[in-house]
Amino acid sequence: MTSARLSPAANLLRNSKLFALPPAVPLPPTRPSSEPVHASDTATTIHPTKAAIYTDTKSLLSGDWGLKRPLPTKAFAKTTTPVIRLRSDVDTQEHIADFDSAADHVMTLYKWETHPLLMSNGGSSKSSAAKKSVFRPEYDNTTPTTVRAAPAARAPEGALAFQGWDDSARQRFLNPVAGPYDTVEATTPEAKADSRQTSIEEMLEQYRKDFATEAEASGRITSQPSGLPRSVEKRERWRYQGPWLAAMTNGDFEIFLNQLDAGKTAAFREHLKRGIVARRKKQHSEAVEEARANAVEPPAMPSEEVSEDEVTALLRELRTKTDLFSSEISSFLDLPSPPRLTTGDASWKRPVDEDTSISLYQKEGPPRLHPSAGFSYLRSDRFARMSPHNGPQDAKSRVPARQLKEVTGEDKRNMESGQTHFWGVGGFSVSTRYSSTNVQAWRTTNGGPKTVAIVDEALVSSNGSIDMQTRILNYSRLDQNNVPALQRDTEDRDPQRNHSDELRRNNGRVYKPPPSGYMRTPDLSVGGAAGAGITSDLGYAPSDNNAPLGRRPLSRT
């Protein structure tokens, strides 16, 4: 008995990407350790590995998830988050769809969509101005062509000393009338030198000199014209083609070296040839500029042919200069920047091209994902959140936090590192440094002690996890609905507290209890200094006693 043949349309749909899911993102390998490693198959992973599938309520009742066959509705009868992920392919040979819930990562992302964060680059400075978005052009780079646009002052004599504009691009820019296949060749080197057109860099440099001379003659302050391009900023990368050698074991490094066969050696020699040609062009450009300044005849164009003896001589020279040789190898294999050494052999020289990686990834290696991880797409934290009840608020919103673990004096390892409290903040486990003077008198609450936290910084580590720098607010509490509020707000709303003739002192200020028919509303004032944030003070506004709390009008009608 032969099986039924599929029609061309059915075969196309079955093999189409619409009926397939993206491949799973592998988790980072476990680092070798002498201590026992505790792993769990049901624990939440540090980042999503498979795509989440969601369906609307109407389709959920019929079990329609957009797959080839419906899923049983009984599996989603008692859940409030109908989001799944398939453990295997969309369709198996046994016609079974193995799935589980994907609400762990989906709900975590949903929580933080209402509290947007700035994914920073992990700068060394603790000031808010130093925390920059990972989407800035100087950090969000994946290719070496966008790293540098001009040769560095200490660039090696090899391939790193290349010009920002190649000859073909410069000729197309200066001669836009010529067609794409039109070529102009000179017969002699003298004719080539005479027919050589002025480059963009030389035109701009001459314009700078004329501008400086004119400004000096008129007595004005010499400055760079606004229309000229300034010096190219240092651009950093987060993705490389080669591996991070600092994380390799001896066995992995031997395997990597065995992969460098004779083909790689020949390609490296071609890489050095291109560097020699680029060095010649650079030296010729400098010689032409010097000749024009001295009103002499410029030298002829150098030859682009490089012999094998010149490459061998360059290799012998580079072997005596480890810093230049390391830069050539890193540029050829596209290797990430090595970590900085604070101690060690002072005679060891670092490569010239050492700072192409972000400082965070020089210590831990390049990230497995994009530095934002799709968690937030903000480019700046200079904005104000608008609250329907309280008006504009600070960009850093207050979020509820639950205490997960309090480290005692017996755990000396965590006490020495300063991690004394662990909190659950929006689906993440964060640690804070807490001294004995900041210990709070917790109230009896369901689910354990809770408080209010502010996330100052969020960044993606090299293994794909998100690290959050969190501050615990001592002057804030959670109300009955787990909504962050000031401590004096929660005390005023406590029905068991009598405010008839009591004066309350908070932060060195005395507040009188509000009269009947009034509720607390924030009185916003903006600081006068540059970069000052929004501070709030409590005032009183009339309200309607019949309206529920949180929905009372600010004025009587």
N, C-alpha and C positions, 0 to 999 in steps of 0.2 A: 504494500500500500504506500503510495507516494504522498508526500505532504503537499498541501495546497500552496501554490506559488503566490507570492505577493505581487500586487500590481506595482508598476513603477512609482506611482504616487505614494503608496503605502511603504514601499521600500525606502523612498526618499525621506519620509517622515520618521521612519524608524532609525535611520542613520543620521538624522539631522541633529544639530546641536540644540535645537529647541527641546528635544526629548532627552537631553543629557544635562548633568550638573557639572560645575567646575570641579577640577580635581582638588582633593583635600590638601590643606596646608600642613605639612608635617610639623610636629612639635620639636623643640630644640632637644638635642641629646643631653642626657644626664651627665653632669660633670663627675669625673672620678673622685671618690671620697672614701676615706678609711672608715667613716662612721656609717651605720646602717641607714639606708634610704627607705623612707616610708612612702609608698605609692598606692594609689587607689584608682580603680577603673571607673568609679562613679563620681569622682571629684571634678569640680569645675576646672577646666583647663585654663592656662594663663591667657590664651587668646582663642578666638573661634577657629576651628579647623575645617568645618564643613558649612555649606550654605544652608540658611534657614528658609523654610517654606511656610507661607501664611495663606490662609483662605478666609473669605468673608463668612458671615454668620449663615447666610442662606445656603451657601455651598457646604458649610460644615455639617448642617443637618442631614444632608444627603451623602456625606462622606467624599465629596468631590474636592480633591486637592490638586487638580490639574495633572495628575499622573495617568498612567495607562489603565489603572483600575482603582475603584474607590477603596478607601480605608474604613475599617469598622468604626461606626459612630460611638460604640460603647466605650472606646478608649478615651473619648473626649467628653464624656457626659459630665464629669465632675471637675473639669479644669476650667480656669478662667483665662488661661493664656494658650490658646490653640496654635502653637508654633512648633513645628517638627523639623528634624533633620534626619536624613537617611544614612544609616550606617554603612550600607553597601551601595551598589548601583541602583538606578531607577527600576530596573527589571532584572530578575535573576532567573536562572534555569528552572528553579522550583516554583516560580511565579509567586514569590513571597517578598513583600516590602518590609524590610527590617528598619524600624524607625524608633526614635525616642524624642523626648521633649528638648527643644532648643530655647526654652524660656530663660535659662540662666544668663546667656549672653544678650539675648534680645531685650529682656527687661532691664538689664544693666545699662544698655545703650539708651533705652527709652527714658530711664531716670535722668540721665545726664543730658538729654536733649533739652530739657527744661532749665538746666543749669550749665550753660556752655562754658567750656574751659579753653584756655589758650595752651596749645601744645607747644612747649618751648624746646629750645635746643640744648638745655642743660648747661647754661653758661656758668662760669666759676663765680661770678659776682652774685651777691644776694639781693642787690637792688632790683626793684621792679622794672626799671628802665633797661636793665641788662637782659631780661627775659624776652627773647625775640621769637617770633613765630617760625615754625619749621618750613613754612611756605614762602619765606623770603627768598629772593633770587640768589643770595649769597650762600644759602644752605641747601635749597632744594635742587640739587644737581646730581645727575647720574652718569654723565659722560665726561671724558677728559677734555673735550673740545670747548666746553663752557667754563673750564676752571681758570684758564689764563688767556688773555688776549694779547699779551706782549711778553717778550722774553725777559726773564728776571735778570737782576744785576749779577748774581752769582750762578747763573745757569751753567750747566756743564757744556762741554764742547760737543756732546752727542745730540741725540734727538730732542732733548728738552729745550735746546736753544733754537726754537723755531720762531718764525715771524707770525704775527697775528693775521696778516693777509698773505695769501699765496699769490703767485704771479698771475694765474689765470683769473682769479676773482678781481684782482686789481685792474687787469686789462679790460675785463668786461665792464667794470665800473667807469673807467676813464674813456672807453671807446664804445658807447652804447649803440652806435650806428652799425658797427660790424655785426655780421650774422654769427650764429652759433658755431658755424663750421669754417669761418674765415680765419686764416692764419697769416701773420705777417712775419717774415723771416728776413734777416739781414745777411748779406753775403760775407762780410768781413767783420771781425771784432770791432774795428773802428766804426763801421756803419751801425753796428748794434749799440755801441755806446752813444752815438749821436742820435739814434732814433729812440732811445730809451725815454719814456715819459716820466714825468715827476710823480712820485707816489703821494698818496694821501698824507702819510706821516710827515713827509718832507714839506708839503704845502702847509700843514698845520704848524710845524716847527718854525717855518719862516714867518708865518702870521704871528706867532708868539713873540718872536724877536722884534718884528716891526712894531708890535703893540707896546712892548717893553721900552723900545727906543723912543717912541713917541711920548709915552707917559713920563719917561725920565727927562725928556727935553722940556716938557710943559710943566714939570714940577709936581705932577700928580703922583699918587701912590701907585706903585706898580703892582698890579694884580692880574690874575688870569681872567681872560674874557669869559663871560658866562656861556657863550656859544661853543666853547672848546671842550672836548671830553677831558675829564680829570683822570687822575691816575686810576688804573683798574683796581678795584677792591679785591681782596683775597676771597676767593670762592671755595667753598668746601663741598665735599661730596658725601653721600651716604651709601652708594652702591658701587661695587667693583666687580670686575670679571674674575679676578684671582682670589684665592683664599686668604684668610688672615693667619699669617704664619705664627703669631704669638700664641694662638690657642691650639696649635698642633702638638701632638705628642711626637716622640722620636720615631715611632713606627709610621705614623701618618706622614711625617716629613720625608722619610725615606721613600715612601710610595710616591709622594709628590715629585721628588727628584728623579725617580725612575721614569716618570712620564715625560720628562724633558729629553726627548730623543734628538736624533740628528736633524730632523726637520725643524725643531725649535731653534737649534743652534744656527742653521742657515738663515732662518727668519730673523734672528737677533743680529746677524751680520748685515742683513739688508736694512734693519732698523738703524744700525750705526752709520750705514752709508747715507741714509736720508739725513741723519744728524750732521754729517760732515758737509753735505751740500747746503744745509740750512746755515751752518756756521760760515761758510764761504759767502753766502749771500748777505749775511749780516755784516761781515767785515767789509764787503764791497760797498754796501750802503753807507757805512761809516767813512770809508775812504772817499766816496763821491762827495759826501757832505763836507769833508775837510778840504777837498780840492776846490769846491765851489767857494768856500770861505776864503781860500788863498788865491783865487782867480787863476788856477792852473788847470791843465787838461785832466779830466777824470780818468781813472784806470779802466781797462777793458773788463768786460763781463767774465767772471770765472767760469771754468768748465764744470759741467754737472757729472762728469764721469769720475768715478772713484775706483781706484785699483784695490786689489786684495792686500797688497803690501801696506797701503795706508790704513786699512781696517785692522790689520794685525798690529801695526804700530800703535794705533789708538787703544786696542785691547791691552797691550803691555803698559801703556800709560795709565789706563784706568785701574789696573790691578794694584798700582802703587797709591791710588787715591780712593780709599774705600767709600768716602762720602759720595763722590761722583759716580762710582761704579754702582753703588746701591740705588742711586736715583735712576740710572739707566735701566737697571733690572726691574725696579718697581714700575717704571713707565712702560716697559715692554710687556711685562706680565700683568699689568694693571692690578697691583697689590695694594691693599689698604695701608694707611700710615701705621707704623709701629707705635707702641706705647712709649711715653716719655720716661726716661730713667732718671731718678733723683740721686741715686748713688751708683757706684760701680767704677769701671775703668775710665779714668778721665781722658786717656789717649784715644778712646774709641770715638769716632766722629759720626754724627748722625747724617742721614742723607740730606741733600739740599732741598729736595721736594718732600718735606716731612709733614707739612701742615695742610694736606689736602682733605683730611678727614676732620669731622667735628670732634671737639675735645673730648666729649663723652665717649665717643666710639673709638678713640685712640686707646682708652683704658680697657674697654670691654669688648671691642670688636664691632664691625659694622652691623646694623640691625637686620633682622630677617624680614621685616616689613617696612613699609614707609614710616618715617618718623612720626606721622600723625596717626597711623593705624586705622584710619577711617573713623576715629573717635570724635574728632572735632575739626572743623574747617575754618576756625577763626584766624584772622591775620593780625588782630590787635585786641588788646583788652581795654582800650580806652573808649568805653561806652558806658551808658547808664541803663539799667533795667527799669522798665516802667511798670509800676504796680498799680492796679486799679483802685486800691484803697489808700496806699501811702505815697503814690507819686513816684518820681525817679529815685532809684536806689543804686547802690554801689554795684560795680560789675561782678565782684566776687560775692556770690550769694551764700547765705548760711544754709547748711544742710544738716539733717539729723545724723547722729553718730551713736553707735552702740558699742559698749565696752565688751571686747571679746576675751581679753586676758590681761591680768595685772601681774607683772613680774615682781616677785618678792626678792628679798636679799639673798635667798639661797641660790638663785640662778645668777651667778656672778658673770657669766659670759655675756648675757644681755645687759646686765647692769653696767659693765665696763664700756659697752658700745653706746650707752645712753638710751637704749630702747627699753623703757619701763612700762609702757602701756600700749596695747594693741586694740585698734578700733575697727569696726565695720562701717565704712562710709560708702553708701551707694553701690554696694556689691563688691567693694574692694577692701582688702585688709591692709591697714596702714599702721605705722608705729610712730609714736611721739615720745619726746623726752619730757618727762614729768618729774619735777622735784617734789620733796615732801611738803613744801609750803603751798603747792597748788592742789593738794588733795581736796576733793570736794566732798561735802556731806550729801551722799546720794539719798534721794527719796525712794520710797518703795514703789517701784513701777513694774508693770507686767513685761516680761521679756528681758529683764536685767537692766543695769544702769544705762542711761542714755544722756546725751548732752548735744551740744551744737558745735559744729566744726566749720572751718573755712579752708578751702583748698587753694593754696597760694601758687602751686606750680604742678604741672603734669607733664611727664615726658615718657617716651617709649625707650625701654632699655634694649640691649643688644639681643636678648632672647625673645623679644616680642611682648613682654609684659609691660604694663603701665605703672609707673611709680608716681606717687602723689605726695607732695609736701603739704602737710596738714597742720593747722593750728586749732587748738581747742579753746573755745571762748568760755571763760569762767563767768561772765556777766550775762550769759544767755541760757535759757531753758527751753524745753519743749512744752507746748500746751497739751490739752487732752487729745488733740488730733495729730500729735507728733509734728506740729508745725513750729519751726524756730521762732522764738519771741524773746524780748528782753526779760530779765528776771523781774523787774518791777511790773511788767505787764501781766505775767503769770500770777504774781502775788495779788494784784488788784482783782483778777478774775476768780480768785479762790473764794468760794462762798463761805468757807469756814473762818475766814479772817475778818476781824472787825476793824474797820478804818474810821470809826466815828471821830475819835479825838487823838488819833495816833499820828505822829510824825515819823516818817521813814527816812533813814539816811542811806544813800547809795552812792558809792564812789566819791565820798566827801561832799555831796550835795543833798540838801534837805528838800523833800517833796511833800507837799500837802495833799491829802487825799482829794480826789475830784468831787465836786458837789453832785447832787442828785441830777440825773438827766444828762450827764456828760460822759464822753468816752475819750480815751487817749488816741491821739493821732500824731504822727511825726511832723515836726516843724523842721523842714530841711533848710540848711544854710551851706553855701559853698565857700570853702576856704579861699583866702585872697592870694596865697602864695602859688607860684607856678607848680602845677602838678598836684595840688592839694585835692584830696578826695572829698566826698560828700559826707558830712557829719550830721547826725540827727539828734534832736532834742525833743523831749516830750512836751506837748501842749494839750490843751483841752478844747473840745469842740462840742456843741450841743448835738444831741442825738435823740432818736425816738426810742422810748423804753419798750414799746411794743414790738419793735423789729428785732429779729434774732441777732446774736452776736456775730460780728464780722460782716453784716449786711446793713448796718444802721447808716442812715444818711448823715452827712457832715453838717447839715444845717436844717432847721425846721422849715417846713413849707407852710 
